[in-house]
Amino acid sequence: MTERATDDEAAAPGVHREVDAEWDGFPADAHVFAAEIRPHRSLGPKGVSIVLGVFGVFSAILSVPFFVIGAWPVIGFLGLDVLALWLAFRFSFAQARACEQVALTYVELLVRKVTARGAAREWRFNPNWVRLESEQDEEFGMTRLSVASRGARLEVADALSPDERADFADAFGRALATAKAGPRRPSTL
């Protein structure tokens, strides 16, 4: 994929977006549907800096009375809390590098899942044999969405919330029907 989401896009609430760039040698106009799904993160880098700064200042202020009464080892433990929070945010942002790419043309459906470490796996399907399968829960909405073809089943859109997954399923389902119908040919007079 030649187009990548920025940090702000990766942290933005709409975690699936259609892409317009050339992908795997297919020009953008050959795509019936193309989307990149990234895990949602509620805080961007600036928000994380603010949270860490506030937490660090709070820990420093809290450590002053312990230092005054001679319990100076407590300061180290409060510093470990700040370090643990920083490591948790760092791990969270590392996991946010994972993505799922879905590209549908009239002749092929390509699903690529990229891990946080950059390892990619691809699945290719003939769109004429593909069907969408979903599981619904009355309370939570769409809990699972899968692409099924000839006995093989692949879960897609795992990183989306149930409402976002339902929206994705609607858009992808329409695109799949369009791909199965075939490209429109210009009418001849």
N, C-alpha and C positions, 0 to 999 in steps of 0.2 A: 504494500500500500504506500503510495507516495505522499499521502496526506496524513498527518498525525494530529491528534488533539493537543492543544496546549494545556498547561496546568490548570488554567481557569476553566477550559472546556471540560477537562476530566473531573473537576470538582463541581461543575454546574449541575443543577437538578435534572435536566433533560439528558440522560446518559446514553440514549441511542439517538443517532443522527444519521441522516442520509449523507453520503459522500459523493462528490462530483469528480474526483480525480481519476486518472487512468489507473487501473488496477489489474495486475497480472496480464498485461498485454491487451486487455479488453479496453477499447476506448469508452469514455463515460457514456456516450449515447447508446452503446450496445447493452448497457445494464438496464434490466427491467426494474431491479431493486438492488440497492447497495447500502449497507449500514455497518457501523462500527459501534460496538457496545463496550463501555468501560464501567468498572465498578464506581459507584457513587461515593464521594467523600464529602462530608458536611463542612469541613474546614479546608480552606486553601492554605498555601504556605504562609501568607500574611496572618491569617487567623491563628495558625499554629504558633507563630512567633509571639503573638500577643498572649496566648494562653500560657506558653512557657515562661514568658517574661513576668506575667502576673503571678504565676505559681512560684517562680524563683524568688521574687520580691517578698511574697507572703512567707515563704520558708525562711528567708533571711531575717525578716522581722520576728518571726516566731522563735528563731534560734537565739536571739539576743538575751532573753531572760535566762535561758539554760546556760549560756556562757557566763553570765553574771553570777549565778549561784554555783558555778564550778562544774556543771554537768556538760562539759565541752564535747564529749563523744556524741551527744545527741545531734550536734551540728552536722556531723558526718552522715548520720542516718537521714536527716532532713535533706541533705544533698543527694543521697542515694534515691530519694523519692523523685527529685527533679530529674535525675539521670534516667530513672526507670520510665518516667513520663516521656522524656525525649526519645528513648529507644522505642517505646510503643508507637509514637507518631512516625518515627522513621520506618518501622516495620509496616505500618498501615500504608504509607505512601509508596513503599516498595511493592506491596501487593496491588496497588492501584495501577501499576504499569501493565497488568494483565488486560487483555482485551479479546473480544470475539468479533470476527468480521464475517459478514454474510453478503455474498454477491450472487445475484441471480441474472442470468442471461436467458435467451430463448433456448439455448442448447445445454446449459449446465448450471447447477447450483453448487457453489463453493462455500463451505463453512470452514473457517480457519480460527483455531483457538490458540492464543499466544499466552504463555504463562508469564508470571512476573519476572522470571529469569530470562525470558526471551525465546524459550523453546516453543516452536510452533508445530501444530498438528493440523492436517487438512483432511477434509472429507469432501468428495465430489459425488454428485447425484445427477441423474437425468431428471429434469423437472417434470416430465410426463409421468414418472412413476412416484413422485413425491406427494405425500399428504401430511398435513399438520395434525398432530394429536395434542390434546390439552387435558389437564385435570383441573377441575374447579372445586373450590370449597365455598360453601354458602357464606361463611363468615369472612374469609380472607380474600376471595376472588380467585384468579387464575394462579395456581401454585406451580404448575409445570407446563412447559411447552416443548414438544419434540417434533423433529422431522423424521418421518418414517418412509422407508423405501425398500421393498422386496425383503422384508424381514429384518432389516437393519433399523435401529432407532438411535437418534442422536438428540440429546437435550440441547436446546438453544435458549438464549436470553436468560441465563441463570442469574446474572447480575442485576436484573431489573426487578422493580417492585411489582406486586400483582397487577396494579392498574397499568403501569407502564408495559408490562408483559402482554396484557390484553390489547393495548393500543398497537404494540409491535405485531402481535398476531393478526390483527385486523389488516394492517398495512401490508404485511408480508403475504397474507392469504389472498388479498386482492392482486398483488403482484404475481403470485404463483398462478392464479387463474389466468392472468394476462399472458404469462409465459406459455402456459399450456395451450392457449388459443392460437399462439403463433404471432409472428410479426404482421402488422397491417401492410397490405400491399396497396400501392396506389391504384385507384380504379382507372380502367381504360375506357375511353369513350368510343 
